[in-house]
Amino acid sequence: MNTQHNPKYDAVIFDLDGVITDTARYHYLAWMRLAATQGVHFDEAFNEQLKGIDRMGSLERILMAATRQYSLAEKLALAEEKNAHYVALISTMTPDDLLPGAVRALDTCRAAGIKVGLASVSKNAFTVLDKLGITSKFDYVVDAAKLARGKPDPEIFLKAASALAVPPARCLGVEDAVAGVASIKSAGMTAVGIGDASVLAQADFVIPGLASFDLNHY
Protein backbone atom coordinates (compact mmCIF):
# COMPACT_ATOMS: atom_id res chain seq x y z
CA MET A 1 0.00 0.00 0.00
CA ASN A 2 1.35 3.40 -0.97
CA THR A 3 1.13 5.80 1.98
CA GLN A 4 2.73 8.79 0.26
CA HIS A 5 0.32 11.70 0.02
CA ASN A 6 -0.76 12.46 -3.52
CA PRO A 7 -0.19 16.23 -3.94
CA LYS A 8 -2.99 16.58 -6.51
CA TYR A 9 -5.89 15.61 -4.25
CA ASP A 10 -6.98 16.21 -0.68
CA ALA A 11 -10.20 14.22 -0.94
CA VAL A 12 -11.64 11.27 -2.86
CA ILE A 13 -15.43 11.12 -3.06
CA PHE A 14 -16.96 7.77 -3.98
CA ASP A 15 -20.36 6.78 -5.26
CA LEU A 16 -21.80 3.67 -3.58
CA ASP A 17 -23.94 1.57 -5.90
CA GLY A 18 -21.86 -0.08 -8.61
CA VAL A 19 -18.61 1.29 -7.15
CA ILE A 20 -18.22 -0.02 -3.60
CA THR A 21 -21.01 -2.58 -3.66
CA ASP A 22 -23.50 -3.81 -6.22
CA THR A 23 -26.98 -3.03 -4.95
CA ALA A 24 -28.12 -2.62 -8.55
CA ARG A 25 -29.64 -6.10 -8.57
CA TYR A 26 -31.77 -5.22 -5.53
CA HIS A 27 -32.96 -2.00 -7.16
CA TYR A 28 -33.71 -3.97 -10.32
CA LEU A 29 -35.82 -6.54 -8.48
CA ALA A 30 -37.69 -3.87 -6.52
CA TRP A 31 -38.41 -1.71 -9.58
CA MET A 32 -39.40 -4.74 -11.66
CA ARG A 33 -41.95 -5.82 -9.08
CA LEU A 34 -43.37 -2.29 -8.84
CA ALA A 35 -43.53 -1.88 -12.63
CA ALA A 36 -45.42 -5.17 -12.92
CA THR A 37 -48.10 -3.92 -10.51
CA GLN A 38 -48.63 -0.93 -12.83
CA GLY A 39 -48.67 -2.97 -16.04
CA VAL A 40 -45.35 -1.58 -17.24
CA HIS A 41 -42.82 -3.85 -18.96
CA PHE A 42 -39.50 -3.57 -17.14
CA ASP A 43 -36.29 -5.28 -18.24
CA GLU A 44 -32.53 -4.85 -17.85
CA ALA A 45 -32.36 -2.30 -20.69
CA PHE A 46 -34.99 -0.14 -18.95
CA ASN A 47 -33.16 -0.58 -15.64
CA GLU A 48 -29.93 0.67 -17.25
CA GLN A 49 -31.67 3.99 -17.97
CA LEU A 50 -32.23 4.48 -14.24
CA LYS A 51 -28.55 4.22 -13.32
CA GLY A 52 -27.51 7.19 -11.21
CA ILE A 53 -31.07 8.58 -11.10
CA ASP A 54 -32.75 9.13 -7.73
CA ARG A 55 -35.89 7.31 -6.56
CA MET A 56 -38.54 9.79 -7.68
CA GLY A 57 -36.76 10.41 -10.98
CA SER A 58 -36.66 6.67 -11.63
CA LEU A 59 -40.33 6.30 -10.73
CA GLU A 60 -41.27 9.12 -13.12
CA ARG A 61 -39.55 7.28 -15.99
CA ILE A 62 -41.37 4.06 -15.21
CA LEU A 63 -44.78 5.73 -14.90
CA MET A 64 -44.29 7.50 -18.25
CA ALA A 65 -44.78 4.03 -19.77
CA ALA A 66 -48.01 3.46 -17.84
CA THR A 67 -51.45 3.91 -19.37
CA ARG A 68 -52.77 6.48 -16.91
CA GLN A 69 -51.78 9.59 -15.00
CA TYR A 70 -50.80 9.53 -11.32
CA SER A 71 -51.36 12.04 -8.56
CA LEU A 72 -48.46 13.16 -6.38
CA ALA A 73 -49.90 11.17 -3.46
CA GLU A 74 -50.02 8.03 -5.62
CA LYS A 75 -46.44 8.57 -6.77
CA LEU A 76 -45.20 9.01 -3.21
CA ALA A 77 -47.02 5.83 -2.16
CA LEU A 78 -45.49 3.86 -5.04
CA ALA A 79 -42.02 5.19 -4.25
CA GLU A 80 -42.45 4.11 -0.63
CA GLU A 81 -43.67 0.68 -1.74
CA LYS A 82 -40.59 0.21 -3.91
CA ASN A 83 -38.31 1.39 -1.12
CA ALA A 84 -39.85 -0.97 1.43
CA HIS A 85 -39.16 -3.91 -0.85
CA TYR A 86 -35.61 -2.67 -1.52
CA VAL A 87 -34.91 -2.23 2.21
CA ALA A 88 -36.09 -5.79 2.84
CA LEU A 89 -33.69 -7.04 0.15
CA ILE A 90 -30.63 -5.09 1.39
CA SER A 91 -31.23 -6.25 4.97
CA THR A 92 -29.52 -9.49 3.91
CA MET A 93 -26.28 -7.73 2.87
CA THR A 94 -22.94 -8.51 4.57
CA PRO A 95 -19.28 -7.48 4.08
CA ASP A 96 -19.15 -10.27 1.50
CA ASP A 97 -21.13 -7.94 -0.78
CA LEU A 98 -18.23 -5.47 -1.07
CA LEU A 99 -16.88 -5.29 -4.61
CA PRO A 100 -13.26 -6.41 -5.25
CA GLY A 101 -10.73 -3.74 -4.29
CA ALA A 102 -13.23 -1.52 -2.45
CA VAL A 103 -11.72 -1.80 1.02
CA ARG A 104 -8.18 -1.51 -0.33
CA ALA A 105 -9.10 1.67 -2.23
CA LEU A 106 -10.65 3.26 0.86
CA ASP A 107 -7.74 2.23 3.07
CA THR A 108 -5.18 3.48 0.55
CA CYS A 109 -6.77 6.94 0.54
CA ARG A 110 -6.91 7.12 4.31
CA ALA A 111 -3.33 5.89 4.71
CA ALA A 112 -2.22 8.64 2.31
CA GLY A 113 -3.84 11.29 4.51
CA ILE A 114 -6.60 11.92 1.97
CA LYS A 115 -10.14 12.54 3.19
CA VAL A 116 -12.80 10.08 2.05
CA GLY A 117 -16.39 11.03 1.24
CA LEU A 118 -19.48 9.24 -0.05
CA ALA A 119 -21.85 10.85 -2.56
CA SER A 120 -24.74 8.47 -3.16
CA VAL A 121 -28.29 9.46 -4.12
CA SER A 122 -29.50 6.40 -2.24
CA LYS A 123 -31.48 7.36 0.87
CA ASN A 124 -30.48 3.95 2.23
CA ALA A 125 -26.73 4.60 1.97
CA PHE A 126 -26.21 4.67 5.75
CA THR A 127 -27.95 1.31 6.11
CA VAL A 128 -25.87 -0.24 3.32
CA LEU A 129 -22.59 1.08 4.79
CA ASP A 130 -23.55 -0.38 8.16
CA LYS A 131 -24.35 -3.77 6.61
CA LEU A 132 -21.01 -3.72 4.77
CA GLY A 133 -19.15 -2.77 7.96
CA ILE A 134 -17.34 0.22 6.41
CA THR A 135 -19.07 3.29 7.92
CA SER A 136 -15.93 4.25 9.86
CA LYS A 137 -13.87 4.43 6.65
CA PHE A 138 -15.67 7.61 5.55
CA ASP A 139 -15.00 11.11 6.86
CA TYR A 140 -18.33 12.33 5.52
CA VAL A 141 -21.43 10.74 3.98
CA VAL A 142 -23.90 12.99 2.14
CA ASP A 143 -27.46 12.58 3.41
CA ALA A 144 -29.39 12.15 0.14
CA ALA A 145 -32.66 13.00 1.91
CA LYS A 146 -31.41 16.59 2.30
CA LEU A 147 -30.55 17.14 -1.36
CA ALA A 148 -32.61 19.51 -3.48
CA ARG A 149 -31.37 18.09 -6.78
CA GLY A 150 -30.13 14.68 -7.89
CA LYS A 151 -27.35 13.77 -10.30
CA PRO A 152 -26.31 15.00 -12.89
CA ASP A 153 -26.62 18.22 -10.87
CA PRO A 154 -23.30 18.84 -9.02
CA GLU A 155 -25.01 19.54 -5.66
CA ILE A 156 -24.17 16.19 -4.05
CA PHE A 157 -20.44 16.35 -4.85
CA LEU A 158 -20.19 20.03 -3.92
CA LYS A 159 -21.88 19.26 -0.58
CA ALA A 160 -19.37 16.50 0.10
CA ALA A 161 -16.41 18.76 -0.77
CA SER A 162 -17.76 21.55 1.44
CA ALA A 163 -18.26 19.20 4.39
CA LEU A 164 -14.75 17.83 3.93
CA ALA A 165 -13.42 21.43 3.70
CA VAL A 166 -11.66 20.65 0.42
CA PRO A 167 -11.90 22.83 -2.75
CA PRO A 168 -13.57 20.93 -5.65
CA ALA A 169 -10.41 21.24 -7.76
CA ARG A 170 -8.58 19.20 -5.10
CA CYS A 171 -11.20 16.42 -5.16
CA LEU A 172 -11.28 13.17 -7.13
CA GLY A 173 -14.75 11.71 -7.76
CA VAL A 174 -15.38 8.04 -8.50
CA GLU A 175 -18.60 7.02 -10.32
CA ASP A 176 -20.03 4.24 -12.49
CA ALA A 177 -22.95 6.15 -14.04
CA VAL A 178 -23.10 8.73 -16.83
CA ALA A 179 -25.19 11.03 -14.62
CA GLY A 180 -22.69 10.64 -11.80
CA VAL A 181 -19.67 11.45 -13.95
CA ALA A 182 -21.51 14.52 -15.27
CA SER A 183 -22.17 15.55 -11.66
CA ILE A 184 -18.46 15.26 -10.80
CA LYS A 185 -17.36 17.26 -13.83
CA SER A 186 -20.00 19.97 -13.24
CA ALA A 187 -18.66 20.27 -9.70
CA GLY A 188 -15.22 21.08 -11.10
CA MET A 189 -13.60 17.83 -9.98
CA THR A 190 -11.52 15.16 -11.70
CA ALA A 191 -13.63 12.11 -12.56
CA VAL A 192 -12.69 8.44 -12.45
CA GLY A 193 -15.31 6.34 -14.20
CA ILE A 194 -15.88 2.68 -13.44
CA GLY A 195 -17.10 0.72 -16.43
CA ASP A 196 -16.98 1.18 -20.20
CA ALA A 197 -14.86 4.08 -21.51
CA SER A 198 -17.14 4.50 -24.53
CA VAL A 199 -20.12 5.00 -22.23
CA LEU A 200 -18.35 7.12 -19.61
CA ALA A 201 -16.78 9.39 -22.22
CA GLN A 202 -16.88 12.46 -19.98
CA ALA A 203 -14.65 10.85 -17.33
CA ASP A 204 -10.98 11.84 -17.13
CA PHE A 205 -9.98 8.25 -16.39
CA VAL A 206 -11.87 4.96 -16.73
CA ILE A 207 -11.10 1.71 -14.89
CA PRO A 208 -12.99 -1.62 -14.79
CA GLY A 209 -13.39 -1.56 -11.00
CA LEU A 210 -11.81 -0.48 -7.71
CA ALA A 211 -9.43 -3.44 -7.92
CA SER A 212 -7.66 -1.25 -10.52
CA PHE A 213 -7.81 1.96 -8.44
CA ASP A 214 -4.39 3.65 -8.23
CA LEU A 215 -4.09 7.13 -6.71
CA ASN A 216 -0.77 7.75 -8.42
CA HIS A 217 -2.37 7.30 -11.82
CA TYR A 218 -4.80 10.21 -11.74
C-alpha positions, 0 to 999 in steps of 0.5 A: 500500500502506498502511503505517500500523500498524492499532492494533486488531491486532498479528498476522494469522493466515492459513489456507492452503488456499482462502485463499492457494492452492487446493490443494482440487482436489488434495485432492479428486483424492486423496480421490476416488481413495482412496474409489474403492478402498474402494467409496465414492462421492465427489463434490464435495458430499462433498468440501465436507464435508471442508473444514477437517477434518484428514486422519484426520478426513476419512478417518473420514468417508469410511470411515463410508460403506464397507461394512466396519470398519477397524482403526487400522493399516488407517486409518493405511495409507489415510491415508498412501496418500492423502497420498502421492498428494496430495504427488505432485500438489502437487509440481507447484505454482509461485508461479502457484498463489497466489490473487489478492491473496495476496502483496499481503495478506501484504506489506501486513501486514508493511509495517504492522509486523503479525506474520504467522502461518499456521494450516493443518491440512495437514501439507504446509503447509511444502512448499506454502509452499516451492513457492509461494515465500512461506515468508519472508513468515511469522513463524511457521507452525504445525506441524500434525503437533504438534497434539493437536486439529484445527479447529474446536478453537481449539488451532491459532490459540492456538498461532500467537498464543502463538508470535507473542507476541500476545494472541488479542484482538489477532489477526485470523484469516482462514479459508475454512471453517466449522470454521476460522472456529469455531476463530478465534472460539473462540480469542477472535480476530476472524474474516475469512471468505473465501467466502459470508456465509450459510455463514460466518455466524460470521465478523465480516467476509466477503470474496470473496478476499484481493484484497478484503483491507483491514486498515483495514476490520476 
